[in-house]
Amino acid sequence: MPLPLSPDPPIDMAQVYLYLDKAVYAVAELNGVAKSIPNISLFTYMYVRKEALLSPQTEGTHSFFADLILSGNAQSPHVAREDVEEV
């Protein structure tokens, strides 16, 4: 059996707990705000669409959030349909 590994340098648990407290507070705050949103699924869906829009922009695909909404409602987007479909 190998000897147990000890962290070098040792972990400062006081510092870890400080960050843990901040993270717990942020999650609790987010939970409180989420309770005031009538349709949390729709809210989450919009953020997923927004992230899907931003990722391809680094690859040269140009589309806007409004184009995604138009395409999702069977309407013509203002940019190339291929760009919207890629997003």
All heavy atoms as an XYZ file, in Angstrom:
675
protein
N       0.838     -1.180      0.000
C       0.000      0.000      0.000
C       0.886      1.248      0.000
O       1.793      1.354      0.824
C      -0.883      0.052      1.247
C      -1.999     -0.980      1.305
S      -3.241     -0.747      0.053
C      -4.211      0.535      0.702
N       0.596      2.177     -0.901
C       1.373      3.421     -0.883
C       0.973      4.291      0.307
O      -0.127      4.183      0.841
C       0.990      4.100     -2.191
C      -0.298      3.499     -2.582
C      -0.353      2.127     -1.985
N       1.884      5.139      0.715
C       1.593      6.066      1.804
C       0.577      7.096      1.326
O       0.563      7.469      0.141
C       2.867      6.756      2.261
C       3.931      5.845      2.881
C       5.217      6.633      3.142
C       3.415      5.240      4.166
N      -0.297      7.585      2.211
C      -1.261      8.616      1.802
C      -0.541      9.892      1.381
O       0.477     10.262      1.965
C      -2.122      8.852      3.046
C      -1.540      8.048      4.138
C      -0.441      7.194      3.590
N      -1.076     10.519      0.355
C      -0.485     11.760     -0.122
C      -1.019     12.931      0.692
O      -2.214     13.023      0.957
C      -0.834     11.970     -1.591
C      -0.322     10.902     -2.554
C      -0.845     11.167     -3.952
C       1.196     10.887     -2.558
N      -0.143     13.796      1.094
C      -0.575     15.000      1.804
C      -0.399     16.186      0.860
O       0.550     16.232      0.085
C       0.237     15.209      3.077
O       1.594     15.353      2.749
N      -1.343     17.125      0.892
C      -1.187     18.287      0.005
C       0.022     19.120      0.417
O       0.278     19.325      1.589
C      -2.481     19.065      0.194
C      -3.111     18.535      1.430
C      -2.533     17.193      1.703
N       0.741     19.557     -0.599
C       1.907     20.383     -0.332
C       1.817     21.606     -1.226
O       1.909     21.470     -2.445
C       3.188     19.609     -0.625
C       4.430     20.369     -0.191
O       4.340     21.160      0.765
O       5.477     20.165     -0.825
N       1.565     22.745     -0.760
C       1.429     23.160      0.639
C       0.079     22.724      1.212
O      -0.846     22.443      0.470
C       1.515     24.686      0.555
C       1.022     25.019     -0.801
C       1.405     23.866     -1.676
N      -0.022     22.676      2.518
C      -1.270     22.254      3.148
C      -2.429     23.178      2.769
O      -2.241     24.360      2.516
C      -0.985     22.351      4.656
C       0.476     22.529      4.792
C       1.007     23.002      3.488
N      -3.615     22.614      2.708
C      -4.805     23.390      2.351
C      -5.245     24.232      3.542
O      -5.379     23.724      4.654
C      -5.939     22.452      1.921
C      -5.529     21.685      0.670
C      -7.227     23.222      1.687
C      -6.513     20.624      0.239
N      -5.476     25.505      3.292
C      -5.968     26.422      4.320
C      -7.494     26.331      4.326
O      -8.174     26.946      3.507
C      -5.513     27.849      4.022
C      -6.009     28.854      5.039
O      -6.517     28.439      6.106
O      -5.895     30.065      4.759
N      -8.052     25.527      5.223
C      -9.493     25.288      5.248
C     -10.280     26.551      5.587
O     -11.421     26.697      5.154
C      -9.835     24.162      6.228
C      -9.338     22.792      5.771
S      -9.856     22.356      4.082
C     -11.596     22.120      4.324
N      -9.713     27.492      6.306
C     -10.410     28.739      6.609
C     -10.712     29.493      5.314
O     -11.801     30.047      5.140
C      -9.587     29.595      7.556
N      -9.760     29.483      4.398
C      -9.961     30.137      3.109
C     -10.998     29.387      2.273
O     -11.831     29.994      1.605
C      -8.625     30.214      2.350
C      -8.656     31.080      1.129
C      -8.746     32.562      1.468
O      -8.545     32.979      2.592
N      -9.055     33.354      0.472
N     -10.970     28.053      2.308
C     -11.941     27.244      1.567
C     -13.347     27.523      2.083
O     -14.285     27.683      1.304
C     -11.597     25.744      1.679
C     -12.713     24.875      1.100
C     -10.275     25.442      0.984
N     -13.516     27.596      3.397
C     -14.842     27.855      3.975
C     -15.348     29.244      3.608
O     -16.542     29.435      3.422
C     -14.816     27.673      5.492
C     -14.668     26.234      5.922
C     -13.816     25.884      6.949
C     -15.368     25.220      5.282
C     -13.673     24.562      7.347
C     -15.225     23.897      5.667
C     -14.382     23.573      6.698
O     -14.243     22.268      7.077
N     -14.454     30.195      3.481
C     -14.854     31.539      3.073
C     -15.477     31.506      1.677
O     -16.550     32.061      1.445
C     -13.640     32.478      3.100
C     -13.881     33.897      2.591
C     -14.805     34.652      3.531
C     -12.564     34.621      2.430
N     -14.819     30.821      0.737
C     -15.361     30.702     -0.621
C     -16.628     29.849     -0.644
O     -17.551     30.119     -1.408
C     -14.311     30.122     -1.569
C     -13.192     31.082     -1.862
C     -11.877     30.782     -1.527
C     -13.444     32.303     -2.480
C     -10.849     31.662     -1.806
C     -12.418     33.190     -2.759
C     -11.127     32.867     -2.419
O     -10.110     33.746     -2.691
N     -16.671     28.825      0.178
C     -17.862     27.987      0.260
C     -19.056     28.797      0.755
O     -20.168     28.677      0.218
C     -17.610     26.785      1.168
C     -18.775     25.816      1.334
C     -19.165     25.203      0.001
C     -18.418     24.741      2.345
N     -18.858     29.641      1.752
C     -19.936     30.498      2.248
C     -20.445     31.438      1.167
O     -21.651     31.636      1.012
C     -19.469     31.315      3.455
C     -19.356     30.492      4.723
O     -19.935     29.388      4.771
O     -18.692     30.965      5.668
N     -19.527     32.014      0.393
C     -19.938     32.910     -0.697
C     -20.739     32.145     -1.757
O     -21.725     32.656     -2.280
C     -18.712     33.562     -1.341
C     -18.067     34.610     -0.470
C     -16.867     35.218     -1.174
C     -16.207     36.270     -0.310
N     -15.055     36.898     -0.984
N     -20.314     30.934     -2.076
C     -21.017     30.126     -3.076
C     -22.404     29.734     -2.594
O     -23.378     29.805     -3.348
C     -20.197     28.875     -3.410
N     -22.519     29.344     -1.339
C     -23.823     28.980     -0.783
C     -24.757     30.187     -0.789
O     -25.944     30.076     -1.136
C     -23.669     28.394      0.643
C     -25.005     28.289      1.354
C     -22.990     27.045      0.577
N     -24.248     31.348     -0.452
C     -25.056     32.566     -0.469
C     -25.540     32.877     -1.882
O     -26.698     33.226     -2.097
C     -24.245     33.742      0.092
C     -24.992     35.040      0.073
C     -25.965     35.323      1.025
C     -24.754     35.985     -0.917
C     -26.666     36.511      1.002
C     -25.445     37.183     -0.949
C     -26.408     37.437      0.009
O     -27.116     38.615     -0.026
N     -24.649     32.744     -2.872
C     -25.020     33.030     -4.267
C     -26.088     32.060     -4.768
O     -27.033     32.460     -5.449
C     -23.784     32.977     -5.156
N     -25.970     30.790     -4.424
C     -26.969     29.800     -4.836
C     -28.306     30.084     -4.157
O     -29.369     30.001     -4.785
C     -26.483     28.370     -4.537
C     -27.604     27.356     -4.715
C     -25.308     28.020     -5.435
N     -28.284     30.462     -2.899
C     -29.524     30.795     -2.187
C     -30.181     32.034     -2.803
O     -31.410     32.080     -2.962
C     -29.235     31.031     -0.708
N     -29.375     33.012     -3.184
C     -29.912     34.207     -3.821
C     -30.534     33.861     -5.179
O     -31.627     34.332     -5.517
C     -28.800     35.236     -3.990
C     -29.270     36.576     -4.473
C     -28.130     37.591     -4.509
O     -26.950     37.204     -4.466
O     -28.452     38.783     -4.587
N     -29.871     33.026     -5.947
C     -30.400     32.585     -7.231
C     -31.702     31.810     -7.040
O     -32.659     31.986     -7.801
C     -29.367     31.719     -7.957
C     -29.768     31.177     -9.319
C     -30.053     32.318    -10.295
C     -28.685     30.266     -9.865
N     -31.758     30.983     -6.040
C     -32.970     30.219     -5.743
C     -34.126     31.160     -5.399
O     -35.259     30.952     -5.839
C     -32.719     29.232     -4.605
C     -33.876     28.301     -4.381
O     -34.504     27.854     -5.337
N     -34.149     27.991     -3.129
N     -33.847     32.196     -4.646
C     -34.885     33.165     -4.297
C     -35.407     33.904     -5.513
O     -36.611     34.118     -5.668
N     -34.512     34.299     -6.405
C     -34.925     34.993     -7.621
C     -35.710     34.046     -8.527
O     -36.705     34.436     -9.139
C     -33.686     35.560     -8.357
C     -34.049     36.060     -9.733
C     -33.048     36.658     -7.543
N     -35.281     32.791     -8.603
C     -35.957     31.812     -9.460
C     -37.401     31.591     -9.032
O     -38.262     31.315     -9.867
C     -35.196     30.490     -9.447
N     -37.686     31.739     -7.759
C     -39.060     31.538     -7.279
C     -40.000     32.644     -7.741
O     -41.207     32.465     -7.756
C     -39.073     31.426     -5.762
C     -38.456     30.132     -5.290
C     -38.515     29.987     -3.799
C     -37.819     28.684     -3.444
N     -38.041     28.243     -2.124
N     -39.445     33.789     -8.131
C     -40.296     34.888     -8.589
C     -40.578     34.817    -10.093
O     -41.343     35.614    -10.613
C     -39.646     36.230     -8.246
O     -38.466     36.402     -9.005
N     -39.954     33.869    -10.786
C     -40.156     33.720    -12.233
C     -41.305     32.737    -12.452
O     -41.260     31.609    -11.960
C     -38.867     33.213    -12.908
C     -37.759     34.237    -12.709
C     -39.096     32.922    -14.377
C     -36.402     33.766    -13.132
N     -42.334     33.149    -13.213
C     -43.503     32.283    -13.370
C     -43.211     30.980    -14.117
O     -43.780     29.950    -13.797
C     -44.498     33.128    -14.157
C     -43.835     34.401    -14.476
C     -42.496     34.429    -13.835
N     -42.335     31.001    -15.117
C     -42.047     29.797    -15.887
C     -40.532     29.610    -15.955
O     -39.875     30.101    -16.868
C     -42.651     29.906    -17.286
C     -42.537     28.612    -18.069
O     -41.778     27.729    -17.721
N     -43.299     28.520    -19.148
N     -39.988     28.889    -15.004
C     -38.533     28.732    -14.908
C     -37.976     27.956    -16.100
O     -36.852     28.192    -16.532
C     -38.121     28.087    -13.562
C     -36.621     28.238    -13.312
C     -38.520     26.635    -13.504
C     -36.204     29.617    -12.984
N     -38.749     27.059    -16.673
C     -38.284     26.293    -17.837
C     -38.054     27.212    -19.030
O     -37.067     27.080    -19.751
C     -39.291     25.210    -18.205
O     -39.400     24.282    -17.169
N     -38.960     28.155    -19.247
C     -38.808     29.100    -20.344
C     -37.606     30.010    -20.104
O     -36.845     30.305    -21.018
C     -40.079     29.926    -20.509
C     -40.092     30.930    -21.656
C     -39.892     30.224    -22.992
C     -41.397     31.705    -21.660
N     -37.426     30.427    -18.872
C     -36.287     31.270    -18.501
C     -34.972     30.542    -18.789
O     -34.055     31.089    -19.404
C     -36.394     31.634    -17.017
C     -35.295     32.507    -16.517
C     -35.281     33.859    -16.803
C     -34.277     31.989    -15.734
C     -34.266     34.679    -16.328
C     -33.266     32.790    -15.249
C     -33.264     34.138    -15.551
N     -34.879     29.287    -18.388
C     -33.678     28.487    -18.620
C     -33.465     28.265    -20.113
O     -32.339     28.343    -20.607
C     -33.788     27.138    -17.895
O     -34.054     27.379    -16.517
C     -32.527     26.326    -18.025
N     -34.547     28.000    -20.838
C     -34.476     27.772    -22.276
C     -33.864     28.972    -22.993
O     -33.037     28.819    -23.891
C     -35.880     27.485    -22.803
C     -35.984     27.342    -24.297
C     -35.550     26.179    -24.929
C     -36.521     28.357    -25.074
C     -35.653     26.038    -26.293
C     -36.619     28.224    -26.451
C     -36.190     27.062    -27.051
O     -36.284     26.938    -28.410
N     -34.250     30.176    -22.582
C     -33.713     31.374    -23.214
C     -32.206     31.507    -22.970
O     -31.463     31.908    -23.858
C     -34.425     32.626    -22.715
C     -35.830     32.736    -23.192
S     -35.862     32.842    -24.988
C     -37.576     33.112    -25.258
N     -31.730     31.153    -21.789
C     -30.298     31.226    -21.526
C     -29.526     30.161    -22.300
O     -28.406     30.390    -22.748
C     -30.007     31.126    -20.028
C     -30.052     32.478    -19.379
C     -31.178     32.910    -18.695
C     -28.979     33.347    -19.494
C     -31.226     34.171    -18.131
C     -29.017     34.606    -18.932
C     -30.140     35.008    -18.246
O     -30.177     36.247    -17.706
N     -30.117     29.001    -22.481
C     -29.475     27.962    -23.279
C     -29.361     28.428    -24.723
O     -28.327     28.257    -25.366
C     -30.253     26.631    -23.174
C     -29.771     25.619    -24.194
C     -30.138     26.074    -21.765
N     -30.410     29.051    -25.247
C     -30.387     29.585    -26.610
C     -29.327     30.693    -26.734
O     -28.626     30.776    -27.731
C     -31.756     30.133    -27.015
C     -32.866     29.116    -27.030
C     -32.719     28.182    -28.159
N     -33.178     28.810    -29.375
C     -33.663     28.171    -30.393
N     -33.783     26.879    -30.346
N     -34.022     28.807    -31.481
N     -29.229     31.537    -25.737
C     -28.253     32.630    -25.756
C     -26.828     32.072    -25.799
O     -25.982     32.546    -26.553
C     -28.468     33.516    -24.534
C     -27.566     34.709    -24.454
C     -27.950     35.752    -25.448
C     -27.179     37.032    -25.207
N     -27.405     38.002    -26.241
N     -26.561     31.039    -25.004
C     -25.232     30.428    -25.000
C     -24.963     29.759    -26.340
O     -23.856     29.842    -26.869
C     -25.130     29.402    -23.871
C     -23.712     28.932    -23.597
C     -23.234     27.875    -24.576
O     -24.043     27.085    -25.064
O     -22.018     27.853    -24.866
N     -25.973     29.115    -26.912
C     -25.811     28.477    -28.217
C     -25.530     29.515    -29.292
O     -24.856     29.228    -30.280
C     -27.068     27.682    -28.560
N     -26.014     30.698    -29.112
C     -25.785     31.781    -30.063
C     -24.357     32.316    -29.951
O     -23.713     32.598    -30.958
C     -26.786     32.908    -29.797
C     -26.687     34.153    -30.649
C     -27.064     33.830    -32.083
C     -27.598     35.230    -30.101
N     -23.840     32.431    -28.744
C     -22.516     33.016    -28.535
C     -21.378     32.081    -28.941
O     -20.355     32.532    -29.436
C     -22.356     33.437    -27.083
C     -23.263     34.573    -26.626
C     -23.108     34.816    -25.138
C     -22.984     35.831    -27.405
N     -21.543     30.784    -28.745
C     -20.469     29.838    -29.050
C     -20.070     29.842    -30.518
O     -18.882     29.941    -30.830
C     -20.870     28.426    -28.622
O     -21.005     28.369    -27.237
N     -21.008     29.733    -31.473
C     -20.601     29.706    -32.882
C     -20.035     31.030    -33.390
O     -19.372     31.046    -34.423
C     -21.882     29.360    -33.641
C     -22.780     28.757    -32.636
C     -22.404     29.389    -31.342
N     -20.279     32.134    -32.699
C     -19.762     33.415    -33.161
C     -18.235     33.414    -33.196
O     -17.633     34.114    -33.995
C     -20.292     34.559    -32.304
C     -21.729     34.884    -32.605
C     -22.260     36.029    -31.765
O     -21.587     36.527    -30.857
N     -23.473     36.441    -32.047
N     -17.608     32.626    -32.342
C     -16.150     32.528    -32.369
C     -15.672     31.783    -33.612
O     -14.521     31.879    -33.977
C     -15.620     31.821    -31.108
O     -16.155     30.500    -31.057
C     -15.990     32.584    -29.863
N     -16.580     31.035    -34.255
C     -16.231     30.277    -35.460
C     -16.644     31.007    -36.733
O     -16.564     30.451    -37.818
C     -16.903     28.914    -35.411
C     -16.511     28.101    -34.190
C     -17.432     26.921    -33.948
O     -18.340     26.697    -34.770
O     -17.241     26.235    -32.943
N     -17.148     32.232    -36.612
C     -17.511     33.008    -37.787
C     -18.966     32.907    -38.184
O     -19.367     33.434    -39.215
N     -19.775     32.220    -37.419
C     -21.205     32.128    -37.708
C     -21.882     33.350    -37.111
O     -21.680     33.655    -35.945
C     -21.799     30.849    -37.097
O     -21.112     29.737    -37.644
C     -23.262     30.723    -37.392
N     -22.667     34.038    -37.931
C     -23.317     35.252    -37.457
C     -24.823     35.075    -37.454
O     -25.433     34.835    -38.487
C     -22.925     36.455    -38.327
C     -21.461     36.712    -38.298
N     -20.845     37.265    -37.200
C     -20.489     36.461    -39.187
C     -19.551     37.348    -37.434
N     -19.306     36.867    -38.636
N     -25.378     35.185    -36.287
C     -26.817     35.096    -36.103
C     -27.146     35.876    -34.849
O     -26.292     36.080    -33.990
C     -27.235     33.630    -35.964
O     -28.628     33.534    -35.882
N     -28.378     36.319    -34.760
C     -28.800     37.093    -33.602
C     -29.895     36.345    -32.863
O     -30.544     35.459    -33.415
C     -29.292     38.478    -34.039
C     -28.213     39.295    -34.701
C     -28.115     39.353    -36.076
C     -27.284     39.979    -33.940
C     -27.110     40.079    -36.689
C     -26.278     40.714    -34.542
C     -26.194     40.765    -35.919
N     -30.104     36.733    -31.626
C     -31.108     36.071    -30.794
C     -32.487     36.160    -31.448
O     -33.248     35.192    -31.453
C     -31.109     36.706    -29.398
C     -31.841     35.895    -28.376
C     -31.349     34.684    -27.961
C     -33.027     36.349    -27.840
C     -32.026     33.925    -27.026
C     -33.699     35.606    -26.909
C     -33.194     34.394    -26.498
N     -32.790     37.310    -32.025
C     -34.089     37.476    -32.695
C     -34.235     36.485    -33.850
O     -35.334     35.980    -34.102
C     -34.247     38.905    -33.193
N     -33.137     36.181    -34.543
C     -33.191     35.227    -35.645
C     -33.524     33.826    -35.134
O     -34.246     33.072    -35.791
C     -31.871     35.200    -36.406
C     -31.573     36.537    -37.069
O     -32.504     37.128    -37.654
O     -30.415     36.984    -36.997
N     -32.988     33.476    -33.983
C     -33.314     32.171    -33.398
C     -34.794     32.081    -33.054
O     -35.445     31.064    -33.286
C     -32.483     31.919    -32.138
C     -30.984     31.776    -32.317
C     -30.320     31.602    -30.968
C     -30.666     30.624    -33.223
N     -35.326     33.155    -32.496
C     -36.740     33.170    -32.122
C     -37.610     33.101    -33.380
O     -38.583     32.337    -33.429
C     -37.078     34.430    -31.291
C     -36.217     34.473    -30.009
C     -38.556     34.484    -30.958
C     -36.380     33.287    -29.100
N     -37.253     33.875    -34.403
C     -38.016     33.844    -35.655
C     -37.996     32.451    -36.275
O     -39.030     31.931    -36.706
C     -37.464     34.863    -36.653
C     -37.723     36.334    -36.340
C     -36.957     37.215    -37.320
C     -39.204     36.641    -36.393
N     -36.831     31.850    -36.317
C     -36.700     30.518    -36.897
C     -37.494     29.491    -36.100
O     -38.112     28.599    -36.669
C     -35.229     30.112    -36.954
O     -35.095     28.824    -37.501
N     -37.492     29.629    -34.787
C     -38.252     28.712    -33.938
C     -39.748     28.846    -34.113
O     -40.499     27.923    -33.814
N     -40.198     29.989    -34.623
C     -41.617     30.225    -34.858
C     -41.970     30.114    -36.340
O     -42.963     30.671    -36.784
C     -42.027     31.606    -34.338
C     -42.000     31.661    -32.830
O     -42.321     30.682    -32.171
N     -41.594     32.788    -32.281
N     -41.125     29.412    -37.117
C     -41.342     29.166    -38.546
C     -41.431     30.456    -39.349
O     -42.178     30.552    -40.309
C     -42.576     28.300    -38.759
N     -40.664     31.474    -38.952
C     -40.581     32.720    -39.705
C     -39.175     32.850    -40.267
O     -38.242     32.187    -39.820
C     -40.919     33.907    -38.809
C     -42.343     33.872    -38.286
C     -42.621     35.045    -37.354
O     -41.816     35.946    -37.216
N     -43.776     35.020    -36.717
N     -38.988     33.714    -41.255
C     -37.685     33.876    -41.902
C     -36.758     34.746    -41.050
O     -37.123     35.870    -40.704
C     -37.851     34.524    -43.277
O     -38.585     33.667    -44.109
N     -35.563     34.245    -40.738
C     -34.595     35.071    -40.003
C     -33.999     36.129    -40.929
O     -34.117     36.054    -42.144
C     -33.544     34.061    -39.553
C     -33.660     32.932    -40.512
C     -35.084     32.893    -40.969
N     -33.319     37.116    -40.348
C     -32.716     38.211    -41.106
C     -31.325     37.879    -41.627
O     -30.716     38.683    -42.317
C     -32.646     39.479    -40.237
C     -33.986     39.961    -39.804
N     -34.444     39.788    -38.525
C     -34.995     40.567    -40.490
C     -35.659     40.302    -38.424
N     -36.019     40.776    -39.604
N     -30.799     36.724    -41.284
C     -29.479     36.297    -41.745
C     -29.632     34.960    -42.465
O     -30.724     34.408    -42.546
C     -28.485     36.165    -40.565
C     -28.236     37.509    -39.923
C     -28.969     35.160    -39.551
N     -28.524     34.431    -42.955
C     -28.564     33.159    -43.674
C     -29.138     32.048    -42.797
O     -28.741     31.905    -41.634
C     -27.163     32.780    -44.151
N     -30.076     31.295    -43.346
C     -30.715     30.216    -42.587
C     -29.681     29.185    -42.130
O     -29.828     28.585    -41.071
C     -31.802     29.550    -43.412
C     -32.545     28.494    -42.605
C     -33.846     28.063    -43.204
N     -34.888     29.060    -43.188
C     -35.647     29.361    -42.134
N     -35.415     28.780    -40.980
N     -36.602     30.252    -42.214
N     -28.612     28.985    -42.917
C     -27.571     28.020    -42.537
C     -26.918     28.415    -41.214
O     -26.615     27.569    -40.384
C     -26.498     27.921    -43.630
C     -27.000     27.366    -44.940
C     -27.679     28.407    -45.813
O     -27.378     29.619    -45.661
O     -28.524     28.038    -46.632
N     -26.698     29.727    -41.032
C     -26.101     30.191    -39.770
C     -27.041     29.926    -38.605
O     -26.615     29.486    -37.539
C     -25.770     31.684    -39.847
C     -24.531     31.961    -40.688
O     -23.870     30.995    -41.123
O     -24.236     33.147    -40.925
N     -28.322     30.195    -38.806
C     -29.302     29.980    -37.733
C     -29.402     28.490    -37.424
O     -29.457     28.087    -36.254
C     -30.671     30.564    -38.123
C     -31.718     30.235    -37.073
C     -30.574     32.062    -38.321
N     -29.404     27.657    -38.457
C     -29.498     26.203    -38.225
C     -28.271     25.674    -37.504
O     -28.372     24.767    -36.697
C     -29.707     25.482    -39.550
C     -31.105     25.696    -40.114
C     -31.276     25.115    -41.500
O     -30.298     24.566    -42.063
O     -32.406     25.216    -42.020
N     -27.090     26.240    -37.794
C     -25.886     25.789    -37.100
C     -25.953     26.109    -35.613
O     -25.535     25.323    -34.789
C     -24.639     26.432    -37.705
C     -23.362     25.903    -37.077
C     -22.121     26.433    -37.751
O     -22.174     26.751    -38.941
O     -21.101     26.536    -37.050
N     -26.485     27.287    -35.300
C     -26.638     27.673    -33.896
C     -27.630     26.729    -33.242
O     -27.443     26.236    -32.168
C     -27.112     29.135    -33.771
C     -27.480     29.460    -32.338
C     -26.028     30.074    -34.263
